[in-house]
Amino acid sequence: QYKFRDLTIEELKTVNKTYPDFTFSMNTYTFKDGSQKDLLNFSGTVPVKYGNSYNIPIRLWILDSHPFAPPICFLKPTVNMGISVGKHVDAHGRIYLPYLQNWSHPKSTIIGLIKEMIAKFEEELPLYSLSSSDAARQSELLSYIAKITEGETDMKSKSKIGGDKNEGCFNKITVVGAGDLGIACVLAVAAKSVADKVVLLDFSEGAAKGGTMDLEIFALPNVEISKDFSASADSKVVVLTVNSLGNAQTYLDVIQSNVDLFRGIIPAVSHYSQNSVLLVASHPVEVMTYVSWKLSRFPKSRVIGVGGNLDTERFQYVLTNLLQAQALGKDAWIIGEQGEDKVPSWTCCNSGANQTEAMAAGNSKEKVANRAMEILKGKGQRSWSVGLSVADLTDSILKDKRKVHSVSTLAKGCCNINSEVFLSLPCILGTSGVIELVKLEEDPLVQEKLQSSAGSIHDLQQQLKL
């Protein structure tokens, strides 16, 4: 079943020659999506000098596409060993190394991988010796750890040893991207106690990893940092915050770089969390939400962008608290396109009012809206403020609040828009994403602006290579 059998056998012969004490076997590996494969694997110890000399037990699984795919690596602690969670090892003993991240045949080899593993372990020892009482507790968990190192999913293992938490009620979200925005989302979600578990997928290296290092140092409860897409399995919401940092010269080039980045992300997170809601915060949010919808092939209701949620919350706050227009504030929305072309609008009011009253109410709304927009002018969307908005949206989705938010949703069929574009519109949100669009007042000027935004976004999307 190995696609490149001869290459795999030759490399394993080299491993056996260098590490003759390693034992080889064929076992069933269970991936985090529940799929299984019979895979070659080998176990043994590697010598590590950390003051004294230590033999660190490891287990490597060889994928059937080897040597074009890296092995899956785990520590294999004994009953008297505890795992030291750090930069290169998670709580379940899975090993993460730059060598794995940058794996490329024929440059990358198992021997080279083990050499880097030893070097990293000599910087930060991955295991420690337990006291007798700790060893007793560790013994109770040993079967659990064994299942993890043999590929059992986190969710399945937790349901077996965790007691009374129902797997179906487990609220897990994944934040993709460990830049300022990604970390702000994690902190906001944690502060709001929205989820039972938050996974931060971090693909950065070196200096760019400073933020996640601090998260690791201060160990937020229920937050896991990983470089492995499979850690996102069974998430109910996946938040996308990544933006390409390439050297693109034009605006179109910048967006195309983001599209190329998403091509490697969306299919993976969609595979591991097939029933999730994708919540897009990457820029430009309307285009990247469209890209996420196309690449994931999810129903339109389960792919939304953060859109005008933050602007709407600010708008409503100013109307209600600063301008004392409480009656207007609850029905006010910022819709359309993020940025300069956003539009204030209102949900439908009492249709029984006569024409004169309707005109007077319309003039009053326009004046108050203009004042509110003037107050809000210059207030940018900083990472921490967008993070709070993401936590607000995630809370409504996970708790099925049926609350109305202005979010980027497929606008085709609304306001005579005939193209597949995403614009911010008031939507009722629940566990399945967008449940229903809220009807807006029929304002010809608003419709004209929305159609203009839709046209420019559609033209831009037509130039992209998906």
KOLKOL-109021 format. One record per residue (C-alpha): residue number from 1; x, y, z; residue in three letters. Coordinates in steps of 0.05 Angstrom, whole numbers. Example, Ala and Ser with C-alpha at 12.3 -4.5 7.8 and 13.67 -1.06 7.14 Angstrom:
! KOLKOL-109021
+------+--------+--------+--------+------+
: resi :   east :  north :     up : resn :
+------+--------+--------+--------+------+
:    1 :    246 :    -90 :    156 :  ala :
:    2 :    273 :    -21 :    143 :  ser :
+------+--------+--------+--------+------+
***
This chain:
! KOLKOL-109021
+------+--------+--------+--------+------+
: resi :   east :  north :     up : resn :
+------+--------+--------+--------+------+
:    1 :      0 :      0 :      0 :  gln :
:    2 :     61 :     46 :      4 :  tyr :
:    3 :     63 :     88 :    -60 :  lys :
:    4 :    139 :     93 :    -60 :  phe :
:    5 :    156 :     26 :    -29 :  arg :
:    6 :    228 :     20 :    -52 :  asp :
:    7 :    247 :     90 :    -28 :  leu :
:    8 :    213 :     77 :     39 :  thr :
:    9 :    249 :     10 :     49 :  ile :
:   10 :    317 :     41 :     32 :  glu :
:   11 :    307 :     97 :     83 :  glu :
:   12 :    284 :     50 :    138 :  leu :
:   13 :    346 :      7 :    125 :  lys :
:   14 :    388 :     69 :    138 :  thr :
:   15 :    350 :     83 :    202 :  val :
:   16 :    359 :     11 :    225 :  asn :
:   17 :    434 :     15 :    211 :  lys :
:   18 :    441 :     80 :    251 :  thr :
:   19 :    394 :     60 :    307 :  tyr :
:   20 :    396 :    -16 :    311 :  pro :
:   21 :    355 :    -18 :    375 :  asp :
:   22 :    293 :     12 :    342 :  phe :
:   23 :    236 :    -38 :    335 :  thr :
:   24 :    192 :    -36 :    272 :  phe :
:   25 :    120 :    -58 :    266 :  ser :
:   26 :     57 :    -48 :    225 :  met :
:   27 :     -4 :    -21 :    264 :  asn :
:   28 :    -69 :     15 :    252 :  thr :
:   29 :    -65 :     90 :    259 :  tyr :
:   30 :   -129 :    128 :    273 :  thr :
:   31 :   -129 :    199 :    246 :  phe :
:   32 :   -167 :    255 :    281 :  lys :
:   33 :   -223 :    253 :    229 :  asp :
:   34 :   -235 :    180 :    249 :  gly :
:   35 :   -205 :    149 :    186 :  ser :
:   36 :   -155 :     92 :    195 :  gln :
:   37 :    -94 :     64 :    159 :  lys :
:   38 :    -45 :      8 :    171 :  asp :
:   39 :     22 :     44 :    176 :  leu :
:   40 :     94 :     26 :    188 :  leu :
:   41 :    121 :     54 :    253 :  asn :
:   42 :    182 :     47 :    295 :  phe :
:   43 :    197 :     59 :    369 :  ser :
:   44 :    261 :     68 :    408 :  gly :
:   45 :    302 :    118 :    447 :  thr :
:   46 :    346 :    175 :    424 :  val :
:   47 :    406 :    199 :    465 :  pro :
:   48 :    399 :    270 :    492 :  val :
:   49 :    450 :    308 :    534 :  lys :
:   50 :    418 :    358 :    581 :  tyr :
:   51 :    470 :    364 :    637 :  gly :
:   52 :    466 :    288 :    644 :  asn :
:   53 :    452 :    238 :    588 :  ser :
:   54 :    381 :    215 :    577 :  tyr :
:   55 :    348 :    165 :    532 :  asn :
:   56 :    284 :    197 :    505 :  ile :
:   57 :    232 :    146 :    481 :  pro :
:   58 :    199 :    164 :    414 :  ile :
:   59 :    152 :    133 :    363 :  arg :
:   60 :    149 :    153 :    290 :  leu :
:   61 :     93 :    134 :    242 :  trp :
:   62 :    111 :    130 :    168 :  ile :
:   63 :     55 :    154 :    122 :  leu :
:   64 :     40 :    116 :     59 :  asp :
:   65 :     63 :    174 :     16 :  ser :
:   66 :    133 :    173 :     48 :  his :
:   67 :    184 :    201 :     33 :  pro :
:   68 :    143 :    258 :      3 :  phe :
:   69 :    106 :    268 :     68 :  ala :
:   70 :    138 :    275 :    137 :  pro :
:   71 :    128 :    223 :    192 :  pro :
:   72 :     80 :    234 :    250 :  ile :
:   73 :    122 :    238 :    313 :  cys :
:   74 :    106 :    225 :    386 :  phe :
:   75 :    141 :    218 :    452 :  leu :
:   76 :    128 :    150 :    484 :  lys :
:   77 :    133 :    164 :    559 :  pro :
:   78 :    138 :    108 :    610 :  thr :
:   79 :     96 :    106 :    673 :  val :
:   80 :    151 :    144 :    711 :  asn :
:   81 :    156 :    201 :    660 :  met :
:   82 :    117 :    265 :    653 :  gly :
:   83 :    112 :    307 :    589 :  ile :
:   84 :    141 :    377 :    591 :  ser :
:   85 :     96 :    417 :    545 :  val :
:   86 :    138 :    467 :    506 :  gly :
:   87 :    154 :    496 :    438 :  lys :
:   88 :    162 :    428 :    405 :  his :
:   89 :    117 :    381 :    446 :  val :
:   90 :     43 :    386 :    463 :  asp :
:   91 :      7 :    358 :    523 :  ala :
:   92 :     -5 :    291 :    487 :  his :
:   93 :     68 :    281 :    469 :  gly :
:   94 :     61 :    299 :    395 :  arg :
:   95 :    126 :    328 :    369 :  ile :
:   96 :    129 :    391 :    325 :  tyr :
:   97 :    193 :    413 :    292 :  leu :
:   98 :    213 :    462 :    237 :  pro :
:   99 :    243 :    402 :    201 :  tyr :
:  100 :    174 :    370 :    196 :  leu :
:  101 :    142 :    436 :    175 :  gln :
:  102 :    194 :    445 :    119 :  asn :
:  103 :    197 :    372 :     98 :  trp :
:  104 :    218 :    365 :     25 :  ser :
:  105 :    243 :    301 :    -10 :  his :
:  106 :    300 :    285 :    -23 :  pro :
:  107 :    331 :    339 :     22 :  lys :
:  108 :    293 :    315 :     83 :  ser :
:  109 :    307 :    247 :    114 :  thr :
:  110 :    287 :    210 :    177 :  ile :
:  111 :    359 :    211 :    201 :  ile :
:  112 :    360 :    287 :    192 :  gly :
:  113 :    294 :    292 :    229 :  leu :
:  114 :    320 :    252 :    288 :  ile :
:  115 :    383 :    295 :    290 :  lys :
:  116 :    341 :    358 :    295 :  glu :
:  117 :    296 :    325 :    346 :  met :
:  118 :    357 :    310 :    390 :  ile :
:  119 :    383 :    381 :    381 :  ala :
:  120 :    316 :    412 :    402 :  lys :
:  121 :    308 :    365 :    460 :  phe :
:  122 :    378 :    385 :    484 :  glu :
:  123 :    353 :    457 :    486 :  glu :
:  124 :    288 :    439 :    522 :  glu :
:  125 :    282 :    370 :    553 :  leu :
:  126 :    213 :    342 :    534 :  pro :
:  127 :    204 :    293 :    592 :  leu :
:  128 :    216 :    294 :    667 :  tyr :
:  129 :    218 :    242 :    722 :  ser :
:  130 :    155 :    236 :    765 :  leu :
:  131 :    153 :    227 :    840 :  ser :
:  132 :    122 :    163 :    865 :  ser :
:  133 :     54 :    196 :    878 :  ser :
:  134 :     55 :    230 :    810 :  asp :
:  135 :     75 :    164 :    778 :  ala :
:  136 :     13 :    132 :    809 :  ala :
:  137 :    -31 :    185 :    778 :  arg :
:  138 :      7 :    179 :    713 :  gln :
:  139 :     -6 :    105 :    713 :  ser :
:  140 :    -81 :    118 :    712 :  glu :
:  141 :    -72 :    161 :    650 :  leu :
:  142 :    -22 :    117 :    614 :  leu :
:  143 :    -74 :     81 :    572 :  ser :
:  144 :   -102 :    149 :    551 :  tyr :
:  145 :    -33 :    174 :    531 :  ile :
:  146 :    -20 :    109 :    494 :  ala :
:  147 :    -84 :    119 :    454 :  lys :
:  148 :    -63 :    190 :    437 :  ile :
:  149 :      5 :    167 :    413 :  thr :
:  150 :    -28 :    113 :    372 :  glu :
:  151 :    -70 :    165 :    337 :  gly :
:  152 :   -136 :    167 :    376 :  glu :
:  153 :   -172 :    233 :    368 :  thr :
:  154 :   -174 :    282 :    425 :  asp :
:  155 :   -249 :    282 :    426 :  met :
:  156 :   -256 :    207 :    428 :  lys :
:  157 :   -203 :    199 :    482 :  ser :
:  158 :   -235 :    253 :    525 :  lys :
:  159 :   -303 :    221 :    520 :  ser :
:  160 :   -273 :    156 :    545 :  lys :
:  161 :   -236 :    183 :    605 :  ile :
:  162 :   -269 :    250 :    619 :  gly :
:  163 :   -332 :    226 :    653 :  gly :
:  164 :   -395 :    266 :    645 :  asp :
:  165 :   -379 :    317 :    591 :  lys :
:  166 :   -422 :    300 :    531 :  asn :
:  167 :   -382 :    303 :    467 :  glu :
:  168 :   -441 :    332 :    430 :  gly :
:  169 :   -443 :    392 :    478 :  cys :
:  170 :   -368 :    406 :    473 :  phe :
:  171 :   -359 :    476 :    446 :  asn :
:  172 :   -292 :    479 :    410 :  lys :
:  173 :   -268 :    534 :    364 :  ile :
:  174 :   -205 :    541 :    322 :  thr :
:  175 :   -170 :    606 :    306 :  val :
:  176 :   -126 :    601 :    244 :  val :
:  177 :    -68 :    649 :    246 :  gly :
:  178 :    -25 :    671 :    305 :  ala :
:  179 :    -13 :    744 :    285 :  gly :
:  180 :    -39 :    801 :    328 :  asp :
:  181 :   -111 :    790 :    304 :  leu :
:  182 :   -109 :    715 :    317 :  gly :
:  183 :    -82 :    724 :    387 :  ile :
:  184 :   -132 :    780 :    401 :  ala :
:  185 :   -188 :    732 :    381 :  cys :
:  186 :   -162 :    678 :    427 :  val :
:  187 :   -157 :    726 :    486 :  leu :
:  188 :   -226 :    756 :    473 :  ala :
:  189 :   -259 :    687 :    467 :  val :
:  190 :   -223 :    663 :    530 :  ala :
:  191 :   -244 :    726 :    568 :  ala :
:  192 :   -316 :    718 :    548 :  lys :
:  193 :   -315 :    643 :    566 :  ser :
:  194 :   -348 :    627 :    500 :  val :
:  195 :   -317 :    560 :    486 :  ala :
:  196 :   -296 :    497 :    524 :  asp :
:  197 :   -233 :    494 :    483 :  lys :
:  198 :   -196 :    542 :    436 :  val :
:  199 :   -144 :    516 :    386 :  val :
:  200 :    -96 :    567 :    357 :  leu :
:  201 :    -65 :    543 :    292 :  leu :
:  202 :      3 :    577 :    288 :  asp :
:  203 :     44 :    570 :    224 :  phe :
:  204 :     95 :    624 :    241 :  ser :
:  205 :    168 :    611 :    257 :  glu :
:  206 :    224 :    649 :    294 :  gly :
:  207 :    212 :    721 :    315 :  ala :
:  208 :    141 :    721 :    287 :  ala :
:  209 :    123 :    670 :    340 :  lys :
:  210 :    131 :    718 :    399 :  gly :
:  211 :     57 :    723 :    415 :  gly :
:  212 :     44 :    648 :    418 :  thr :
:  213 :    107 :    640 :    460 :  met :
:  214 :     74 :    686 :    512 :  asp :
:  215 :     10 :    645 :    508 :  leu :
:  216 :     51 :    583 :    521 :  glu :
:  217 :     89 :    615 :    579 :  ile :
:  218 :     26 :    639 :    615 :  phe :
:  219 :    -14 :    576 :    597 :  ala :
:  220 :    -85 :    600 :    587 :  leu :
:  221 :   -133 :    545 :    608 :  pro :
:  222 :   -169 :    509 :    552 :  asn :
:  223 :   -123 :    540 :    499 :  val :
:  224 :    -81 :    494 :    454 :  glu :
:  225 :    -29 :    519 :    405 :  ile :
:  226 :    -14 :    473 :    347 :  ser :
:  227 :     16 :    472 :    278 :  lys :
:  228 :    -25 :    411 :    257 :  asp :
:  229 :    -92 :    420 :    222 :  phe :
:  230 :   -117 :    357 :    255 :  ser :
:  231 :   -117 :    393 :    322 :  ala :
:  232 :   -177 :    433 :    295 :  ser :
:  233 :   -220 :    370 :    288 :  ala :
:  234 :   -293 :    376 :    308 :  asp :
:  235 :   -291 :    451 :    317 :  ser :
:  236 :   -359 :    484 :    316 :  lys :
:  237 :   -331 :    551 :    293 :  val :
:  238 :   -267 :    562 :    253 :  val :
:  239 :   -242 :    635 :    254 :  val :
:  240 :   -196 :    655 :    197 :  leu :
:  241 :   -149 :    713 :    213 :  thr :
:  242 :    -90 :    699 :    167 :  val :
:  243 :    -65 :    750 :    116 :  asn :
:  244 :     -7 :    740 :     68 :  ser :
:  245 :     56 :    780 :     84 :  leu :
:  246 :     85 :    772 :     14 :  gly :
:  247 :    118 :    826 :    -29 :  asn :
:  248 :     58 :    838 :    -74 :  ala :
:  249 :     61 :    902 :   -114 :  gln :
:  250 :    -13 :    915 :   -129 :  thr :
:  251 :    -77 :    909 :    -90 :  tyr :
:  252 :    -98 :    851 :   -136 :  leu :
:  253 :    -31 :    817 :   -122 :  asp :
:  254 :    -43 :    824 :    -47 :  val :
:  255 :   -111 :    792 :    -52 :  ile :
:  256 :    -85 :    737 :    -98 :  gln :
:  257 :    -31 :    722 :    -45 :  ser :
:  258 :    -86 :    714 :      7 :  asn :
:  259 :   -125 :    669 :    -41 :  val :
:  260 :    -63 :    625 :    -51 :  asp :
:  261 :    -55 :    622 :     25 :  leu :
:  262 :   -128 :    602 :     34 :  phe :
:  263 :   -121 :    546 :    -18 :  arg :
:  264 :    -76 :    510 :     31 :  gly :
:  265 :   -120 :    524 :     92 :  ile :
:  266 :   -194 :    521 :     76 :  ile :
:  267 :   -196 :    449 :     48 :  pro :
:  268 :   -158 :    424 :    109 :  ala :
:  269 :   -200 :    458 :    163 :  val :
:  270 :   -264 :    440 :    125 :  ser :
:  271 :   -241 :    367 :    123 :  his :
:  272 :   -230 :    363 :    198 :  tyr :
:  273 :   -292 :    404 :    218 :  ser :
:  274 :   -343 :    387 :    165 :  gln :
:  275 :   -402 :    416 :    205 :  asn :
:  276 :   -369 :    479 :    228 :  ser :
:  277 :   -386 :    552 :    215 :  val :
:  278 :   -328 :    588 :    180 :  leu :
:  279 :   -321 :    659 :    207 :  leu :
:  280 :   -274 :    701 :    163 :  val :
:  281 :   -236 :    761 :    191 :  ala :
:  282 :   -181 :    763 :    138 :  ser :
:  283 :   -178 :    822 :     90 :  his :
:  284 :   -213 :    842 :     46 :  pro :
:  285 :   -267 :    807 :     85 :  val :
:  286 :   -320 :    805 :     30 :  glu :
:  287 :   -273 :    773 :    -21 :  val :
:  288 :   -241 :    725 :     28 :  met :
:  289 :   -309 :    702 :     53 :  thr :
:  290 :   -328 :    687 :    -19 :  tyr :
:  291 :   -262 :    650 :    -29 :  val :
:  292 :   -275 :    610 :     35 :  ser :
:  293 :   -345 :    592 :     11 :  trp :
:  294 :   -319 :    568 :    -57 :  lys :
:  295 :   -260 :    528 :    -29 :  leu :
:  296 :   -299 :    496 :     28 :  ser :
:  297 :   -361 :    479 :    -12 :  arg :
:  298 :   -401 :    492 :     52 :  phe :
:  299 :   -473 :    516 :     48 :  pro :
:  300 :   -475 :    593 :     44 :  lys :
:  301 :   -507 :    596 :    113 :  ser :
:  302 :   -444 :    567 :    145 :  arg :
:  303 :   -393 :    615 :    114 :  val :
:  304 :   -396 :    686 :    141 :  ile :
:  305 :   -350 :    746 :    148 :  gly :
:  306 :   -342 :    792 :    208 :  val :
:  307 :   -366 :    847 :    161 :  gly :
:  308 :   -402 :    905 :    193 :  gly :
:  309 :   -412 :    875 :    262 :  asn :
:  310 :   -362 :    919 :    298 :  leu :
:  311 :   -384 :    982 :    260 :  asp :
:  312 :   -457 :    966 :    276 :  thr :
:  313 :   -444 :    956 :    350 :  glu :
:  314 :   -407 :   1023 :    352 :  arg :
:  315 :   -461 :   1057 :    311 :  phe :
:  316 :   -517 :   1031 :    357 :  gln :
:  317 :   -477 :   1051 :    419 :  tyr :
:  318 :   -467 :   1123 :    394 :  val :
:  319 :   -540 :   1130 :    375 :  leu :
:  320 :   -566 :   1102 :    440 :  thr :
:  321 :   -516 :   1129 :    491 :  asn :
:  322 :   -485 :   1192 :    462 :  leu :
:  323 :   -542 :   1219 :    419 :  leu :
:  324 :   -598 :   1192 :    463 :  gln :
:  325 :   -634 :   1163 :    403 :  ala :
:  326 :   -654 :   1097 :    436 :  gln :
:  327 :   -713 :   1084 :    391 :  ala :
:  328 :   -668 :   1090 :    329 :  leu :
:  329 :   -608 :   1053 :    358 :  gly :
:  330 :   -640 :    985 :    363 :  lys :
:  331 :   -660 :    984 :    290 :  asp :
:  332 :   -596 :   1014 :    261 :  ala :
:  333 :   -545 :    976 :    221 :  trp :
:  334 :   -480 :    986 :    183 :  ile :
:  335 :   -485 :    945 :    120 :  ile :
:  336 :   -451 :    934 :     53 :  gly :
:  337 :   -376 :    936 :     44 :  glu :
:  338 :   -324 :    946 :     99 :  gln :
:  339 :   -287 :   1012 :     96 :  gly :
:  340 :   -305 :   1077 :     61 :  glu :
:  341 :   -366 :   1048 :     25 :  asp :
:  342 :   -403 :   1023 :     86 :  lys :
:  343 :   -476 :   1046 :     91 :  val :
:  344 :   -521 :   1061 :    151 :  pro :
:  345 :   -589 :   1030 :    144 :  ser :
:  346 :   -651 :   1012 :    185 :  trp :
:  347 :   -696 :    952 :    194 :  thr :
:  348 :   -768 :    960 :    171 :  cys :
:  349 :   -810 :   1007 :    213 :  cys :
:  350 :   -886 :   1013 :    220 :  asn :
:  351 :   -915 :   1012 :    151 :  ser :
:  352 :   -979 :   1045 :    176 :  gly :
:  353 :   -947 :   1114 :    180 :  ala :
:  354 :   -971 :   1163 :    127 :  asn :
:  355 :   -925 :   1192 :     74 :  gln :
:  356 :   -912 :   1258 :    112 :  thr :
:  357 :   -894 :   1221 :    176 :  glu :
:  358 :   -849 :   1173 :    138 :  ala :
:  359 :   -812 :   1231 :    105 :  met :
:  360 :   -802 :   1266 :    172 :  ala :
:  361 :   -777 :   1202 :    204 :  ala :
:  362 :   -730 :   1191 :    145 :  gly :
:  363 :   -701 :   1261 :    150 :  asn :
:  364 :   -692 :   1252 :    225 :  ser :
:  365 :   -656 :   1185 :    216 :  lys :
:  366 :   -610 :   1214 :    163 :  glu :
:  367 :   -590 :   1273 :    207 :  lys :
:  368 :   -577 :   1229 :    268 :  val :
:  369 :   -540 :   1177 :    226 :  ala :
:  370 :   -495 :   1231 :    196 :  asn :
:  371 :   -478 :   1256 :    266 :  arg :
:  372 :   -463 :   1185 :    290 :  ala :
:  373 :   -420 :   1171 :    230 :  met :
:  374 :   -382 :   1236 :    242 :  glu :
:  375 :   -368 :   1215 :    314 :  ile :
:  376 :   -343 :   1147 :    290 :  leu :
:  377 :   -299 :   1175 :    235 :  lys :
:  378 :   -227 :   1155 :    244 :  gly :
:  379 :   -241 :   1098 :    292 :  lys :
:  380 :   -203 :   1042 :    259 :  gly :
:  381 :   -212 :    967 :    268 :  gln :
:  382 :   -154 :    950 :    314 :  arg :
:  383 :   -137 :    877 :    327 :  ser :
:  384 :   -165 :    877 :    398 :  trp :
:  385 :   -231 :    910 :    376 :  ser :
:  386 :   -240 :    860 :    319 :  val :
:  387 :   -223 :    805 :    369 :  gly :
:  388 :   -280 :    828 :    414 :  leu :
:  389 :   -327 :    829 :    354 :  ser :
:  390 :   -306 :    757 :    336 :  val :
:  391 :   -319 :    735 :    408 :  ala :
:  392 :   -388 :    767 :    404 :  asp :
:  393 :   -405 :    731 :    339 :  leu :
:  394 :   -377 :    665 :    364 :  thr :
:  395 :   -419 :    671 :    427 :  asp :
:  396 :   -483 :    680 :    387 :  ser :
:  397 :   -467 :    620 :    343 :  ile :
:  398 :   -444 :    571 :    397 :  leu :
:  399 :   -501 :    588 :    444 :  lys :
:  400 :   -553 :    590 :    389 :  asp :
:  401 :   -575 :    660 :    413 :  lys :
:  402 :   -614 :    677 :    349 :  arg :
:  403 :   -586 :    747 :    356 :  lys :
:  404 :   -584 :    795 :    297 :  val :
:  405 :   -514 :    816 :    272 :  his :
:  406 :   -491 :    852 :    211 :  ser :
:  407 :   -444 :    801 :    179 :  val :
:  408 :   -418 :    786 :    109 :  ser :
:  409 :   -465 :    737 :     76 :  thr :
:  410 :   -482 :    717 :      5 :  leu :
:  411 :   -521 :    778 :    -22 :  ala :
:  412 :   -545 :    748 :    -87 :  lys :
:  413 :   -620 :    759 :    -94 :  gly :
:  414 :   -620 :    818 :    -45 :  cys :
:  415 :   -629 :    890 :    -71 :  cys :
:  416 :   -630 :    865 :   -143 :  asn :
:  417 :   -559 :    838 :   -137 :  ile :
:  418 :   -549 :    781 :   -186 :  asn :
:  419 :   -476 :    763 :   -175 :  ser :
:  420 :   -445 :    717 :   -123 :  glu :
:  421 :   -416 :    769 :    -75 :  val :
:  422 :   -414 :    774 :      1 :  phe :
:  423 :   -438 :    838 :     34 :  leu :
:  424 :   -456 :    856 :    105 :  ser :
:  425 :   -531 :    849 :    119 :  leu :
:  426 :   -569 :    840 :    185 :  pro :
:  427 :   -574 :    765 :    197 :  cys :
:  428 :   -602 :    722 :    253 :  ile :
:  429 :   -545 :    676 :    276 :  leu :
:  430 :   -548 :    608 :    309 :  gly :
:  431 :   -510 :    543 :    312 :  thr :
:  432 :   -518 :    532 :    237 :  ser :
:  433 :   -493 :    602 :    220 :  gly :
:  434 :   -542 :    648 :    184 :  val :
:  435 :   -613 :    627 :    199 :  ile :
:  436 :   -650 :    685 :    166 :  glu :
:  437 :   -638 :    754 :    135 :  leu :
:  438 :   -673 :    812 :    169 :  val :
:  439 :   -714 :    856 :    122 :  lys :
:  440 :   -688 :    927 :    114 :  leu :
:  441 :   -725 :    991 :     96 :  glu :
:  442 :   -730 :   1001 :     21 :  glu :
:  443 :   -684 :   1061 :     10 :  asp :
:  444 :   -665 :   1072 :    -63 :  pro :
:  445 :   -600 :   1106 :    -44 :  leu :
:  446 :   -579 :   1048 :      1 :  val :
:  447 :   -596 :    998 :    -53 :  gln :
:  448 :   -556 :   1038 :   -104 :  glu :
:  449 :   -495 :   1037 :    -58 :  lys :
:  450 :   -501 :    962 :    -45 :  leu :
:  451 :   -507 :    948 :   -120 :  gln :
:  452 :   -445 :    991 :   -133 :  ser :
:  453 :   -405 :    953 :    -80 :  ser :
:  454 :   -429 :    887 :   -108 :  ala :
:  455 :   -407 :    907 :   -178 :  gly :
:  456 :   -337 :    927 :   -158 :  ser :
:  457 :   -327 :    866 :   -114 :  ile :
:  458 :   -352 :    820 :   -169 :  his :
:  459 :   -304 :    852 :   -219 :  asp :
:  460 :   -247 :    841 :   -171 :  leu :
:  461 :   -266 :    768 :   -159 :  gln :
:  462 :   -267 :    754 :   -233 :  gln :
:  463 :   -193 :    772 :   -237 :  gln :
:  464 :   -173 :    722 :   -183 :  leu :
:  465 :   -146 :    652 :   -195 :  lys :
:  466 :   -183 :    604 :   -149 :  leu :
+------+--------+--------+--------+------+
***
